[in-house]
Amino acid sequence: MSIHIHWFRRDLRLEDHRALHEAAKLNTPIVGLFIFDTDILDKLEDKHDLRVQFIHEQLQLMKNKLEEHGSSLVVKYGKPLDIWKNLTESYPVVSVSAVRDYEPYAKKRDKEVYDFLSSKNVKFTGYKDQVIFEKSEVVKKDGGTYTVFTPYRKAWESLLTEDHYREFKVDFSSFAKLEKMQIPSLTEMGFRQSEHANFPDNKLKSQILNNYHETRDTPSINGTSRLSVHLRFGTISIRSLVRAAIHKNQVYLSELIWRDFYQMTLYHFPECVNRAIKPKYDRIQWDNNENHFKAWCEGKTGYPLVDAGMRELNTTGYMHNRVRMVVASFLTKHLLIDWRWGERYFAEKLLDFDLSANVGGWQWAAGCGNDAAPYFRVFNPTTQAEKFDPNNTYIKKHIREWGTSAYPKPIVDHKFARERALERYKKALTE
């Protein structure tokens, strides 16, 4: 019997799934596959990585659901190309589908697998599923790439039709009948499980959506959707969120459009992972003081909002978005530390780490990316705390020694740091 394999990557769900919907039309039994990619996992120094545990738990849920319908989920551990070679030798694979991934490593990986499958006369089809508009679907009238968000958003909204956020239902009867499978354990892959992991659920609450524009900037309350990790791994459909937001909250919809904007930016400017999109900014002379960087990483800068954010990140793998902007601005502007240092630290720690959004956010904070904050905007972390955490609720939650002699003094003076940053940036940009 011939089989069609759907390769799950950033689409770990079994509902509202375009690729699975389309695969059912082939009338070839579908086998679901996930690969724990050692090219990625071997680079993770922290073997207590909550992201791996999150993926593992989601795969178990998917496997259980498929087994309710007489199928199962095939989960492998190794190098993707090696696994595909073994699969095509062992099973009658006639076609493969996957959701397109726009990150540089993913594009290289997929090209290698595509070329191999083509040599075996196996058709490999990619689908758009993790964004509403991809690649060059939203461009200027002259075909150029948008580098400013507001005109991109207007163009995005003008192109949007109901078909872009329709639901793609999954037919479970289209899956192949399989015996129950075993998923490699975290231990077998060299990782440890946390008994205290507290992953948010993948439901968009109506109250959050309705009040999002009023609550999203207050880190001490539950005022954001907390769905970023689910969007990152595709455990929720982006289309379902657009369907919910489009008539109820334009601010939330705008945040979803930012996500498309950054994905598009990464696709067209893959060099942005390591270089400033605005080349002049690579001339900035960073101080890169390692002691200051260590204090920032540990949440011991003496600026409570910055420190609370870093401690929240280190403890939970999450940081409120308003606080992310403040801590990123502080690292790049107050401490004059290369934005790439901060981006890579976030990449190690964030449960919802998404390369396009992470790089986009850090280049925004440093002033060097698409539609970035101007270089002369330097967040004052003290006034930011007064505005967005006026009762110090968030600060006290994450800094137990706050207000005592045990809490460190500021490692840099705000006025001095701001003037130094303006001078250093201006010098680099006018040379």
N, C-alpha and C positions, 0 to 999 in steps of 0.2 A: 504494500500500500504506500503510495506517495504521501509525503507530508509537507506542510507549510510551517516554517518556524517563525514565530514572532519573537524578536530579540528585545526584551525589556531593558531599558537603561534609565532614562529620566521620566518614565511613564508608568510608575508602579501602582497601577490601579486596573480595575476590571469594569469600569463604567465610564460612559461618555468618552469613548476611546476611538479615535478616527481610524487608526491603522487596523485594529481588530475588527471594526465594522466593515472595512473594505476587504480584509482578508476573508471574511465569511462568504463573500461573493464568489470566491474562487472554487468553492465546492471541493476543497482539499482539506482534510483534517488539520487543525491548527495545533501546534505544540508550542507552549510558552517556554521561553528560555531566559535565564538571567545568568550573567557571568560576573563573579567577583574577580575583578581585573587586577592581577598582581602587579601590572605596570603602574597602577595607581596605589594599591594597598601597600606595596613594599616601600613607598616613599613616606608613608605615615609613621612618624617617629613615636607618636603616642598610641600605644596599643590598647588604650582605654577610650578609643575614639567613639563618641556617641553617635556619629553619623553612620558608622558601620553597624552599630547596634540598631539604629532606627531602620536602616535598610533591611537588616535581618528580620526584624519584627514585621515589617510590611510584607516581605516575601512570604513569611509564615501565614499571614492573613490571606494573601492571594492564593497560596497553595491550598489552604483549608477551603476557600470558596470554590476553587476548581474541583477539588475532590468531592464536594457536594454534588457536582454535576458529572461525576465519573471520570474526570480527567485529573491532571496534576501539573506541577510546575517543575521543570528541569532546571536545577541550579548547579553551576559548575564553578570551579576555582582554578585560575591559571591565566595564561596569556590568551587573549581573544583569538588571535589567528591560529594558534595551536589547537584550541578547542574546536574551532570551525573545521579545521582539517580532519580532526577525529570524528566529528559529527557527520560530515559528508561521506566519510569512509564507512561509517557504521549504520547510517540510516538513509532511506530513499528521499532525501531532501530535494524538492523541485523548485521551491521558492522561499524567499525570506523577506520579512518586513521589519522596519524599525522606525522610530520617531527620530527625525533629524536633530542633530546636536551641532551647535555652531562654534564650540570651543576648539582652539587649535589642535590640542591632542586628539579630541574626538574626531575631527575631520581627517587627521592623518590615519588614525586607527580604522575608520570606516572605509577610507580609500584602499587600504591594504586588504581588508576583508572583501570589499566589492571586487577588487581585481582578482582575488583568489576564487570567489564564487563564480565570477564570469568565466574563469578558465575551466570551471566544472559545469558550465551551462546552467547555473542556478541563478535565477533572477533575484536581484536584491533591490527592493523598492523602499525609498524613504518617504516619510509623511510629515507634514507640518502638524504639530499637535501641542507643543509647549508654549506657543505664542499665537497671537491672533494674526499678526502680519509679520512676515519674515523677509530676510535678505533684502531684495530690492522692490518689494511690493509697495512701499511708501517712499516715493522719491519726489524730488523737485520737478517742475515742469520741463527743465532741461535734462532730466535724467540723473542729476547729481544727488549725492547723499546729504540728507539733513544733518547739520551739526548743532542746531539750536532746537531745544525741545518744543517751545510753544508752536512754531510753525509746523513741526512734525506732528504734534498732537492734533492740530486743526486739520491737517491732511489726513491723519489716521481716522479721525471722527467722520470726515467727509466721505471716506471710502467704506466705512463700516455699514454692513447690511446684516439682516437677521441670519443670513446663511453663514456668516463668519463666526457666529456664536451658537449655532444650532447644536443640538445634542446628537451624538453618534452612539446609538445603542449597540450593546454587545450581545451577540447570540451565542449562548453557552453551548448550544447543541452543535456548534461548528468546531468545537475543540475535540481533539483525538481522545479516544478512550485509553487511559493509562493507569497502570498500577500506582499506588502511592509511592511518592519519592521522598528521599531524605535530603534535607538542606545541610550543607557543611556547617558544623557548629562554629561559633566565634572562637572557641578554644582551638579547634583544628586549624583555623586560619591564623592563629597567633594573637588573637585579640581577647580582651577581658570584658566581661559584662558588668555594667553598673546596676546595682539593685535599686538605686535611687533616681534613675532617669525619669524625668517627668515630661514626656512629649505632649505637645498640645494636640487636641483632636482636629480633624479636618472638616469641621463644620463652620460655616460663616453664620454667626449669630445675628439675627435681625436687629437687635438693639445696638450691637457694635456698628453694623453697617449704617443704620439710621443716624447715629450720632458721631460717626467717624470724623467728620470735619471739625467737630468741637472737642474731641477727646484725644486725637492722635498724637498731640504734642506733650501730653502729660505722662511722664514715665512711671508715676506712682500708682496709676490706676490701670485697670484692664480696658484700655481704650482703643486698642488696635486688634486686627483680626488674628494675629499670630499664625498666619497661614504661610509664611515665607518658606518654612522648611517643606511644607507640602507642595508648594509650587516648585521648589527646587528639585524634588524627587518625583514630581508628577503624581503624587498620591491624591491630588485634587485636580480637576480640569480647569484650565484658565477660562474656558468658555463658560463654565458654570458660574464663575465669579463675575464675568462680564454680564451674563444674563441677569444676575442679581443686582449689579450695581448700576446698570445703564439708566434705569428710571428712578433710582432711589438715592444715589449719592455720587455726584460728579467728582468730588475730591478723591474718593476711593477709586473711581474709574481712572482718574488721572494717574494714580499710583501704578495701576496695572499697565497703563500706556508707557510710563517711565521704564517698566520692565522690558517691554518690546523695544523701546528706544535703545537701551543698553545692549540688548541682544543684537540689534541691527548694527550698532557701533562696533561691537566686537567682531562681527562678521566682516565688516568693511575695513576695519582698522585693527587687524590681529596683532600688529606690533604694539598696540596700546598696553598689552600685558607687561611689557618691559620698558616702554618708552612713552614719553609724554605725547599726547596727540598734538599739542601745540609745541613744536620743537624747541622754541626759545626757552621753555621752562626746563629743559634738560641742561641749561647752562647755569642754573642756580647752584651756588656753592653751599651745600648742606653741611651742617656741623657734625651730624651723626655721632653725638656724644653717647657712648655705650652705657654710661651710668644713668644718664637721663632716660635712655630707651628702656633700661631695666626698671627704673622707677615707674615709667608709664605702663609697661607691661604688668607690673605687680599692683598697680593702683595705689602708688605712694608718691604722687606728685605734689601733694599739699593743696590741690584744687578738688574739693569734694565731689562735684558733679562728674569730673573726669575720672576720679578714683572709683566712684560708685559704679560707673559704667564698666570700667575695666574689671572690677571685681565680679560684677554680674556676669560678664563674658566668661571669665575664668572659671566661675562656679557652675554656670548653667549652660554655656554654649550659646547664649542669646544676649542681645543688647538692644534696648529701645532705639528706634531710628533717630529720634531727635538727639539722643545722647551719642549715637554713632557720629553724627555730624560734629558735635562739640569735641569729642576725643580725637577725631581725625584732624580737625582744625588745630587743636592744641599741639599735636605731634608735629605737624608740618610747619605751622606758623610760630608758635611759642618756642618750640624746641629746635626748630630748623632741622628736623630729621626727615630724610628722604621718604616720600609717601610709599615707596615700594617696600620699605621695612614694615610699615604699618599694615599694608595690604597683605603681606605674607603672614604676619602674625594673625590677622583676622582669618586668613585662609586656613590656618591650623586650628583655630578655636571655634569658629562659627558653625553651629549646627546647620544653619541655612546657607552656608557658603555657596555662592553662585559666582563664578568667575566674572561674568559680564557686569553684574550689579556691584560686585566688590571693587573691581578695577574702576568702574564708572564712578562709584561713590568716592573712592580715594582720589581719583583725578579731579573730581568736582571740588573736594575739600582743598586740594593743593592748588587749584586754579588752572590746571593744565589740560583739562579734558574738554569734551563737548559740552557746551552750555554750562561751563563751570562757574563757581562763585568767583567774582573778581578778586585778584590777588590782594587788593587792599581791604577786603572784608576779613577781619580777624575777630572771630567770636571771643567775647569776654566770658570765660567760663563762670565767673562769679555772678554777673548779671543774668546769664542764661539760667543759672540755678535759681536765682530770685524770681525769674519770670515763670519757669516751667516746673519748679519744685519749691514753691514759696514756703511751705511748712517743713521742708527738709525730710519729707516722708521717705522718698526714694533714697536719699543719701543715708539716712539713719538705718534703713533696711540693709544696706550693703556695706556700711562702714561702722562696725561696732564701736570702734574707739574714737569715732568722730566727736569733737567737742572736749576731748581729754588731752592731757599732755603727751599721750602716746601717739597722737595723730601727727604726721610730719608737717613741717613748715613748707611753704611753697618753694619748689626747687628753682623757680625763675620768677622775676617780677613781671607782672602783666604789662605795665607801661613800657618798660625796657624791652620786653620781648616783642611787643607790637611794633615799636619803632625800628628795632633791629630787622624784623621780618620785612617791613616795608622798604627799608634801605637795601636789603639783600635782593629782594625780588626786583626792585626797580633797576638796580645795577645790572642784573642778568638780562632783563628784558629790553634795556636800552643800549646795550653794547653793540 
